[in-house]
Amino acid sequence: MPLPAATGQAIADYLKYERPPTSIFGRIGQRLAPHIYSEQEIIDLLAAAHKLDSFILGLRGDTYETLFCLIASAGLRISEALHLLDTDVNLKLGMLTIRQTKFAKSRHVPLHPSTVEVLQHYRSQRNLYIVSITGSAILY
């Protein structure tokens, strides 16, 4: 049975003025603005990533440096970068294939020549330690 109009209006009026404190649910209807990294912050992040220690000589630093470089230069979401396979990276054409992203779509992302160089370096370093199998994950 529907509420009488006066009751519905009374509830609406109550909710308009009575809100729970933001400490309970956080800010309602507002998202925090994303942090846009400056060029210097990105340079510092890549330098710090490169210095990371690794149980496999040198690979951990190269891995994170390459991951952050790829995200920053190609505008990828972290999930897109982490789901890349070797077969999705065409270094000859300088093109990434991003499969089944948001809304189940796929797309091609062109790469800057400097990003292609970073990916070539990473692939050669990685292949010194890990046998690549066609279609295997890039192993971030």
WOSUL-V852169 format. One record per backbone hydrogen bond with DSSP energy under -1.0 kcal/mol. CO is the residue of the C=O (numbers start at 1). NH is the residue of the N-H. E is the energy in kcal/mol with one decimal. If there is no record, write none. Layout:
co={CO;CO}
nh={NH;NH}
e={E;E}
This chain:
co={4;5;6;7;8;9;10;11;12;13;14;21;22;38;39;40;41;42;43;44;45;46;47;49;56;58;59;60;61;62;63;64;65;66;67;68;69;70;71;77;78;79;81;84;85;86;88;90;90;94;95;96;98;101;105;107;109;112;113;114;115;116;117;118;119;120;121;122;123;126;126;133;136}
nh={8;9;10;11;12;13;14;15;16;17;18;24;26;42;43;44;45;46;47;48;49;50;51;52;59;62;63;64;65;66;67;68;69;70;71;72;73;74;75;81;82;83;84;138;88;89;97;94;95;111;90;109;107;104;101;98;96;116;117;118;119;120;121;122;123;124;125;126;127;129;130;136;86}
e={-2.3;-2.4;-2.0;-2.2;-2.2;-2.6;-2.2;-2.6;-1.7;-1.3;-2.7;-1.9;-2.5;-2.0;-2.3;-2.6;-2.4;-2.6;-2.1;-2.4;-2.6;-2.2;-1.1;-1.6;-2.0;-1.4;-2.6;-2.4;-2.5;-2.4;-2.5;-2.7;-2.1;-2.6;-2.4;-2.5;-2.8;-2.2;-1.2;-2.2;-2.4;-1.3;-1.1;-1.4;-1.8;-1.6;-2.2;-1.1;-2.4;-3.0;-2.8;-2.6;-2.5;-1.9;-4.2;-3.1;-2.7;-2.0;-1.9;-1.8;-2.5;-2.5;-2.4;-2.5;-2.7;-2.3;-2.4;-3.2;-2.5;-1.4;-2.9;-2.8;-2.0}
